[in-house]
Amino acid sequence: MKYLTSQSIGVAQGDDVLFSDFEDGGEMWTGEGARERRKALLFREPFRGAPMVHVSLSMWDMDSATNARADVAAEKITEKGFDVVFRTWGDTRVARARIRWIAIGEVAHEDDWQLY
């Protein structure tokens, strides 16, 4: 559990296309086995420390002739941003994927004391 002790809590959110491999024959569409796509995302304003980040698929376009397998996660979370990671495996063919995310954490406040 993460405890928030600041008098100011910030919430950031976004919706980002991770990839579109159908048009150019990218690896997610043409490959097999374990595959990963990683994208660094930055917050518009930094948090005081690493926030809690939740990511989910908001759109996926997969081949109906193969199994639909997907794992999406937030990694390398800092006060400035995070990496969103999409993974698939086996014979799954993914044409496109988009994610929505939300970050919640402490933010600086004008009344915060900074002694040094």
Buried (B, 14 or more C-beta within 10 A) or exposed (E): EEEBEBEBEBEBEBEBEBBBBBEEEBBBBEBEEEBEBEBEBEBEEBBBBBBBBEBEBEEBBBBEEBEEEBEBEBEEBBBEBBBBBBBBBEEBBBBBBBBBBBBBBBBBEEEEEEEE
